Amino acid sequence: MIMSYNEKGQNIMAHTKRARKARLRGQRTSFAPSRSIDPITTARIEFALSTLAARGKLKGSRTERLSARVDPGLIEAARAKTGLGNSQLVNAALAVLAAPDDFGPWFGAQAGRLPKDFELEL
């Protein structure tokens, strides 16, 4: 089916309008793609977003505008791994960077946890 330019624009506007209404009602749209391309990356993004939301770091609206020049190969590689579009990709990347990573402190606290006579059986 071939759509005219006007029909494509109307479909995009209708989708945008539905998404805007959902955000105004407080419904959060998922950043995960409809089909999981890389389940580990999808899980990391969802964990980061849920952690930031639980800590009150997310405002619930996307009103901040960001403009940057990036390497096209980097964008294509990230799109191929996640299946996300530009805006969702930037939000996901920022969420993964902003989410707390407690591995370092946890790992440091594990020092001296094994008894001195512990032997690893191979």
C-alpha positions in Angstrom: 0.0 0.0 0.0 1.4 3.4 -1.0 0.6 6.3 1.2 0.7 9.9 0.2 2.9 12.3 2.1 -0.2 13.8 3.7 -1.4 10.4 4.9 2.0 9.6 6.4 2.0 12.9 8.2 -1.5 12.3 9.6 -0.5 8.9 10.9 2.6 10.3 12.6 0.6 13.2 14.1 -2.1 10.8 15.4 0.6 8.6 17.0 2.3 11.6 18.6 -1.0 12.9 19.9 -1.8 9.5 21.5 1.6 9.4 23.1 1.3 12.9 24.5 -2.1 12.2 26.0 -0.7 9.0 27.6 2.1 11.0 29.2 -0.3 13.6 30.5 -2.4 10.9 32.1 0.8 9.8 33.9 1.3 6.6 31.8 4.9 5.9 31.2 5.7 4.6 27.8 8.3 1.9 27.8 11.8 2.5 26.3 12.1 -1.2 25.5 11.7 -2.1 21.9 8.6 -4.2 20.9 10.9 -7.2 20.2 13.9 -7.8 22.3 17.1 -7.5 20.2 19.5 -7.9 23.1 17.8 -9.0 26.3 20.7 -8.1 28.6 20.8 -4.5 27.3 17.0 -4.3 27.5 17.2 -5.5 31.1 19.9 -2.9 31.9 17.9 -0.1 30.5 14.7 -1.2 32.3 16.6 -1.6 35.6 18.2 1.8 35.2 14.9 3.5 34.5 13.0 1.7 37.3 15.8 2.5 39.8 15.9 6.2 38.8 12.1 6.4 39.0 12.1 4.8 42.4 14.6 7.4 43.6 12.5 10.2 42.2 15.1 11.2 39.6 12.7 11.1 36.6 10.4 14.0 36.1 7.9 12.1 33.9 8.0 14.5 31.0 10.5 15.0 28.2 10.9 18.7 28.0 14.7 19.2 27.9 16.1 19.5 24.5 19.6 18.2 23.7 21.7 18.7 20.6 25.0 17.0 20.0 27.2 15.8 17.1 27.9 12.1 17.4 29.7 9.5 15.3 27.1 7.9 12.9 28.7 4.5 13.4 28.1 4.7 17.1 24.5 5.6 16.6 24.0 2.7 14.1 25.7 0.2 16.4 23.5 1.3 19.4 20.4 1.1 17.2 21.3 -2.3 16.0 21.8 -3.5 19.6 18.8 -2.0 21.1 16.2 -1.4 18.4 15.5 2.1 19.7 15.0 5.3 17.8 17.1 8.4 18.4 15.2 10.0 21.2 14.6 6.7 23.1 18.3 5.8 22.5 19.5 9.0 24.1 17.2 8.6 27.1 18.2 5.0 27.5 21.9 5.9 27.4 21.6 8.7 29.9 19.5 6.4 32.2 22.2 3.7 32.1 24.9 6.3 32.9 22.9 8.0 35.7 21.7 4.8 37.4 23.7 4.0 40.5 26.2 1.2 40.2 26.8 -0.4 43.6 29.2 -3.2 42.4 32.4 -1.4 43.3 31.5 -0.7 47.0 29.9 -4.1 47.3 33.0 -5.8 45.9 35.3 -3.9 48.2 33.2 -4.8 51.2 33.6 -8.5 50.4 37.4 -8.5 51.3 38.2 -11.0 54.0 34.9 -12.9 53.8 36.3 -16.4 53.2 37.9 -18.3 56.1 41.7 -18.7 55.9 41.4 -22.5 55.5 39.1 -22.2 52.5 40.1 -24.3 49.5 38.6 -24.2 46.0 38.0 -27.8 44.8 38.7 -28.2 41.1 
